[in-house]
Amino acid sequence: MVLKSSERKHGDIAYAPSPLDGIREIPRLDQQLCFALYSAVNRVTRLYRPVLAALGLTYPQYLTMLALWERSPRTVGALGEALELDSGTLTPLLKRLEKQNLIVRRRDPADERRVMVELTEAGRALRARAAEVPASLACRIAMPPSDLMELRDRVTRFKHHLVDEADADCVSSAGVVAQSR
């Protein structure tokens, strides 16, 4: 990496100059983990878009169908947990899948407070067409399958090391305390 005369480097991190005196410099955009994750997810989602459009699904709908193909019926709560989505995000998604006749939602007769989500015949049939999605994506990613599996495992481990907001009490080297509520 070539540093411009206005940049500083500390270890492997290059810092962009701060135009404000007394303001701590931060690593450049291309060295931010958050940006690397964000941009990779955006690119992968764009790769999925045309493949999933042929199935009539968006990426979040595809993930929901994957979860239901693994186990159906399941409660809205269990589905939200599997997808790591709250009910405010999941409910509109389920409504759209229901309008496409891929799922049905109904009250659990054993407990009226719970809503069950179940695949319809059309939803089950879509699974056969969706079986081609992973191979279709694999040919668009120029990495060996073993590297992709290792990356998936590392990202999963990383995710498990993230601390929930409620549990985070972090103090930066500048003495700034980041606490949630």
LINJOPE-V431762 format. One line per field, one symbol per residue. ss: DSSP state (@ for helix, = for strand, . for the rest). psi: psi as a letter, one per 40 degrees, with the letter a starting at -180 (. if undefined). A space follows every 10 residues. Layout:
# LINJOPE-V431762
ss = ???
psi = ???
This chain:
# LINJOPE-V431762
ss = .......=== ..===..... ......=.@@ @.@@@@@@@@ @@@@@@@@@@ @@@.....@@ @@@@@@@@@@ ...==@@@@@ @@@...@@@@ @@@@@@@@@. ..======.. =========. @@@@@@@@@@ ..@@@@@@.. ....@@@@@@ @@@@@@@@@@ ....@@@.== =.....===. .
psi = hhhideiihh behhhiiheh hehhiiiide ehdddddddd dddddddddd ddddefiidd dddddddddd hhiiiddddd ddefiidddd ddddddddde fdiihiihdd gedihihiii ddddddddde deddddddee hgiidddddd ddddddddde ehhiddehgi hieeehhhii .
